[in-house]
Amino acid sequence: MSEKKYRITFEPDGKSVFVRAGTTIYEATGEAGIIIKAECGGAGVCGSCKVRVVSGEYEESGSEAHLTKEEIENKTVLACRTKISSDMTVEIPLQSRLFEQKILTEGIEKPLKLSPNVRKQYVKVGEPSLEDQRSDLDRILDALENDGKRIPVDVLRRVPEKLRKGDFGTTVVLNRDEIIGIETGDKTDRNYGVAFDIGTTTVVGYLLDLNTGKQLAVSSMTNPQTSYGDDVISRIQYTIENRDGLDDLNERIVACVNDIIVDLADQAGIEKKYIYEVTATGNTTMTHLFFRLNPKYLALHPYVGVVRDSVEVRARELGVSINNYGKVVSMPNIAGFVGGDTVAVILASEIYKKKKLSFALDIGTNGELVLGNRNRLIACSTAAGPAFEGARINYGMRARDGAVEKVLIDEDGVEIGTIGNGLAIGLCGTGLIDAVAELLKAGVITANGRLLKGEDLPPDVPEFLRTRVIDHEKYGASFILVPGNESKTGDNILLTQKDVREMQLAKGAIFAGYQLLKSTLGVEDEDIDEILLAGAFGNYIRREQAMRVGLLPQVPKEKIKFIGNAAGAGARMVLLARELREETSRISENTEYIELAINADFQKVFADSMFFPEG
């Protein structure tokens, strides 16, 4: 089957994706990893997803009620009400972006007041004389009006020469009430920080201008600790079994962070010495490994970490390559397996402030789940495993060019879509969900997860599907997603019975956690007002397919909203607004943690959750 596809480019991001004809601009933004506002979940009633069509043909209906005459004349449309019918270029304005708008602007959606910990002030002081014998530091403090209450001795040693080299004009770098730097001349325009989301699989860094709040660059890398195990338990076990295990893992993640910092600085054309603060979020294990804290007891009953609250150290103590006097600060954790990344999601999504009942889900190697509102928040963690990131899948791969990300089966045949629109190499997490969902609909996979062999297929399964079902000599029952003559490798790309089982384990763990959170709060599916999917993977999931495989509950799809890398957004927010650090402490203290391992019903609920929904 061949269906027309169009290239849609989003500005000013410069990101392009290929989509089928009839795809909405809102759906295309999700595929491009761009998160725009849509309080109604793309139902076309809130009017918040305004974009401007720069070029291209489209079919629009229902936008007019939310637009001014000037906006209509300027080709502004609602992204969720506009279908793509040609190659297009679309501009996404700042006010339509979810987190960037909240961070960078004023007057809309209770935005942040820019108040970073680090600030710079240029002072010009009088030269000393016999009549004025104040010390160098007293002169600076008087000019600051005693704003700097503390100064480390190693910074103090630099004061005399720096002050005189600048003809008694100097830039003072302050972190709260501490002077952390003295710089020659006026360097106040060079004030930067980096926010990190340190995931089990992927590490993302954001470079921000602390004077303006503007994001200057983004960079990401695969977490190099994956060579020691693709889940946190494997890595903790490595530190237990190897004398230098903790140092090994710490050195790996610090090197990764430093590589990202170099890339960020190169992208923005700045010097690393003007980066003064790093905020870092991640699950509890990743935080321990980054700060070289012993994670051993996170894996042993009763699963206790070294610290729950935020950790702050000098960057050079960790070996992080920013300004020698800069600081590295972590987000606080909630419990042994619900970390600062969950706190960041709660902060960025503001579910802790809402009256409505929200369910937030961050899907990764571990699934972190939060349910509640401003009255009560409860959280849990599930060991989903790395299946959704392509690991432990026979033909699995991470979400990069060549990965099958879409599967569609209809009366004309099997169509696949790949990232980058090139030949297929393997199968990533969204493609796995799509493939299983489509084969469930077609009757090739049963509700208990059995991938049927050819002789067991129902009579109504069409011939073009029957020919793709094989009994592989190594993998047993398998389905040919991509024939070898259509793949980049020249080999068949298969979905195997083992892959389906891995999928069941992953989605079953997450859905069981959701069921037990509901039970704890005494609510049902229909009581939940919104389901928020966080993380890069969550952003690419197709809602109908996720419900079809039982990863998400059966709810009206407009309740399911994508919020992108909310953990990264939370880390950026606390970098730019010091008041929010107190908020994260309160979130950490007030969010209840549910330990699934000791729940008497967990094993039964987990077993039931592994089944796929009927019909």
FENTA-V725852 format. One record per pair of residues at least 4 apart in sequence whose C-alpha atoms are under 7 Angstrom apart, sorted by the first residue. I is the first residue (numbers start at 0). J is the second residue. Records with the same first field share a line. If there is no record, write none. Layout:
I = J  J
This chain:
0 = 411  412  414
2 = 19
3 = 19  20
4 = 17  18  19  20
5 = 17  18  19  20  85  86
6 = 15  16  17  18  86  87
7 = 15  16  17  86  87  88
8 = 13  14  15  16  87  88  89
9 = 13  14  15  88  89  90  91
10 = 89  90  91
11 = 90
14 = 31
15 = 31
16 = 31
17 = 420
18 = 22  27
20 = 83  84
21 = 82  83  84
22 = 26  27  82  83
23 = 27  78  79  80  81  82  83
24 = 28  78  79  81  82  83
25 = 29  78  79
26 = 30
27 = 31
28 = 32  33  34
29 = 33  34  538  539
30 = 539
32 = 538
34 = 96  97  562  563
35 = 48  95  96  97
36 = 47  48  95  96  97
37 = 41  47  48
38 = 45
39 = 43  44  45  557
40 = 557  558  559  560
41 = 79  557
42 = 79  557
43 = 79  80
46 = 65  77
47 = 95
48 = 77  78  95
49 = 75  76  77  78  95
50 = 75  76  77  78  89  90  91  92
51 = 74  75  76  89  90  91
52 = 74  75  88  89  90
53 = 88  89  90
54 = 87  88
55 = 85  86  87  88
56 = 83  84  85  87
57 = 81  82  83  84  85
58 = 81  82  83  84
59 = 80  81  82
60 = 80  81
61 = 80
62 = 66  76  77  80
66 = 70  71
67 = 71
68 = 72
69 = 73
70 = 74  75
71 = 75
76 = 81
77 = 81
91 = 95
93 = 99  100
94 = 100
96 = 100
97 = 101
98 = 102  568
99 = 103
100 = 104
101 = 108  110  111
102 = 110  111  572
103 = 212  213
104 = 110
105 = 110
106 = 110
111 = 576
112 = 576
113 = 212  575  576
114 = 575  576  577
115 = 209  574  575  576  577
116 = 174  175  577
117 = 173  174  175
118 = 172  173  174
119 = 170  171  172  173  187
120 = 170  171  172  187
121 = 169  170  171  185  187
122 = 142  168  169  170
123 = 167  168  169
124 = 138  139  142  167  168
125 = 167
126 = 167
127 = 131  132  133
128 = 132
133 = 137  138
134 = 138
135 = 139  159
136 = 140
137 = 141
138 = 142
139 = 143
140 = 144  145  146  147
141 = 145
146 = 176
147 = 176  177  178
148 = 176  177
149 = 176  177  178
150 = 154  155  177  178  179
151 = 155
152 = 156
154 = 158  179  180
157 = 161
158 = 162  181
159 = 163
160 = 164
161 = 165  181  182  183
162 = 166  167  168  169  183
163 = 167
164 = 183
165 = 169  183  184
168 = 184
169 = 181  182  183  184  185
170 = 181  182  183  184  185  186  187
171 = 178  180  181  182
172 = 178  179  180  181
173 = 177  178  179
174 = 178  179
179 = 324
180 = 324
189 = 273
190 = 208  209  210  273  274
191 = 207  208  209  273  274  275
192 = 206  207  208  209  274  275  276  277
193 = 204  205  206  207  276  277  278
194 = 204  205  206  277  278  279  570  571  574
195 = 203  204  205  278  279  280  567  570
196 = 202  203  204  279  280  281  566  567
197 = 201  202  203  279  280  281  285
198 = 202  281
199 = 222  230  285  364
200 = 221  222  225
201 = 219  220  221  222
202 = 219  220  221  222
203 = 218  219  220
204 = 217  218  219  259
205 = 214  216  217  218
206 = 214  215  216  217  263
207 = 212  213  214  215
208 = 212  213  214  215
209 = 575
212 = 575
215 = 267
216 = 263  266  267
217 = 263
218 = 259  262  263
219 = 259
222 = 252
223 = 251  252  255
224 = 248  251  252
225 = 229
227 = 234
228 = 233  234
229 = 385
230 = 234  364  384
231 = 235  284
232 = 236  298
233 = 237
234 = 238
235 = 239  294  295  298
236 = 240
237 = 241  244
238 = 244  245
239 = 295
243 = 247
244 = 248
245 = 249  288  291
246 = 250
247 = 251
248 = 252  288
249 = 253  288  289  291
250 = 254
251 = 255
252 = 256  289
253 = 257  289  318  319
254 = 258
255 = 259
256 = 260
257 = 261  319  320
258 = 262
259 = 263
260 = 264
261 = 265
262 = 266
263 = 267
264 = 268  269  270  271
265 = 269
271 = 321  322
272 = 321  322
273 = 322
274 = 321  322
275 = 321  322  325  326
276 = 325  326  327
277 = 326  327  328
278 = 327  328  329  570  574
279 = 328  329  330  570
280 = 329  330  339  340  570
281 = 285  286  338  339  340
282 = 286  336  337  338  339  340
283 = 287  332  335  336  337  338  339
284 = 288  294
285 = 289
286 = 290
287 = 291  292  293  294
288 = 292
290 = 317
292 = 305
294 = 304
296 = 302  303  304
297 = 302  303  304  335
298 = 302
302 = 335
303 = 335
304 = 335
307 = 331  332  333  334
308 = 331  332  584
309 = 328  329  330  331
310 = 328  329
311 = 326  327  328  329
312 = 316  326  327  328
313 = 324  325  326  327
314 = 318  319  321  323  324  325  326  327
315 = 319  323
321 = 325
330 = 339
331 = 339  583  584  587
332 = 337  338  339  342  587
333 = 337  338  587  590
334 = 338  592
336 = 380
337 = 341  367  379  380
338 = 342
339 = 343
340 = 344  566
341 = 345  367  566
342 = 346  583  586  587
343 = 347  565  566  569  570
344 = 348  565  566  569
345 = 349  350  351
346 = 569  583
347 = 565  568  569
349 = 353
350 = 357  372  373
351 = 372  373
352 = 372  373
353 = 372  373
354 = 372  373
355 = 372  528
356 = 371  372  527  528  529
357 = 370  371  372  527  528  529  530
358 = 369  370  371  529  530  531
359 = 368  369  370  530  531  532
360 = 367  368  369  531  532  533
361 = 366  367  368  532  533  534  537
362 = 366  367  534  536  537
363 = 385
364 = 382  383  384  385
365 = 380  381  382  383  384
366 = 380  381  382  383  509
367 = 379  380  381
368 = 378  379  380
369 = 376  377  378  379
370 = 376  377  378  516
371 = 375  376  377
372 = 376
376 = 590  591
377 = 590  591  592  593
378 = 590  591  592  593
379 = 512  592  593  594
381 = 508  509  512
382 = 508
383 = 504  505  506  508  509
384 = 505
385 = 389  390  391
386 = 390  391  392  428  501  502  505
387 = 428
388 = 397  427  428
389 = 395  396  397  426  427  428
390 = 395  396
392 = 498
393 = 498
394 = 425  426  492  493
395 = 425  426  427
396 = 402  425  426  427
397 = 427
398 = 402  427
399 = 418
400 = 418  419
401 = 417  418  419  421  422  423  424  425
402 = 417  418  423  424  425  426  427
403 = 415  416  417  418  423  425  426  427  430
404 = 416  417  418  426  427  429  430
405 = 415  416  417  429  430  433
406 = 414  415  416  430  433  434
407 = 413  414  415  437
408 = 412  413  414  437
409 = 413
412 = 463
416 = 420
417 = 421  423
422 = 485  486  487
423 = 486  487
424 = 486  487  488
425 = 492
426 = 430  431
427 = 431
428 = 432
429 = 433  539  540
430 = 434
431 = 435
432 = 436  544  545
433 = 437  544
434 = 438
435 = 439
436 = 440  544  547  548
437 = 441
438 = 442  443  444
439 = 443  444  445
441 = 460
442 = 457  460
443 = 450  451  456
444 = 448  449  450  451
445 = 449  450
446 = 610  611  612  613
447 = 610  611
448 = 499  500  610  611
450 = 476  496
451 = 455  456  476
452 = 456  468  469  470  476
453 = 465  468  469
456 = 460
460 = 464  465
461 = 465
462 = 466
463 = 467
464 = 468
467 = 478  479
468 = 477  478  479
469 = 476  477  478
470 = 475  476  477
471 = 475  476  477
474 = 495
476 = 495  496
477 = 493  494  495  496
478 = 493  494  495
479 = 491  492  493  494
480 = 492  493  494
481 = 485  486  491  492
482 = 486  490  491  492
483 = 489  490  491
484 = 489
486 = 490
494 = 498
495 = 499
496 = 500
497 = 501
498 = 502
499 = 503
500 = 504
501 = 505
502 = 506
503 = 507  609
504 = 508  609
505 = 509
506 = 510  550  609
507 = 511  605  608  609
508 = 512  605
509 = 513  550
510 = 514  550  551  608
511 = 515  604  605  608
512 = 516
513 = 517
514 = 518
515 = 519
516 = 520
517 = 521  522  523
518 = 522
522 = 526
524 = 552
528 = 558
529 = 558  559
530 = 558  559  560
531 = 559  560  561  562
532 = 537  538  560  561  562
533 = 537  538  561  562  563  564  565
534 = 538  563  564  565
535 = 539  563  564
536 = 540
537 = 561
538 = 561  563
540 = 545
541 = 545
542 = 546  556
543 = 547
544 = 548
545 = 549  550  551
546 = 550  551  552  553
547 = 612
548 = 611  612
549 = 611  612
564 = 568
565 = 569
566 = 570
567 = 571
568 = 572
569 = 573
570 = 574
571 = 575
572 = 576
573 = 577  579  580
578 = 582
579 = 583
580 = 584
581 = 585
582 = 586
583 = 587
584 = 588
585 = 589
586 = 590
594 = 598
595 = 601
600 = 604
601 = 605
602 = 606
603 = 607
604 = 608
605 = 609
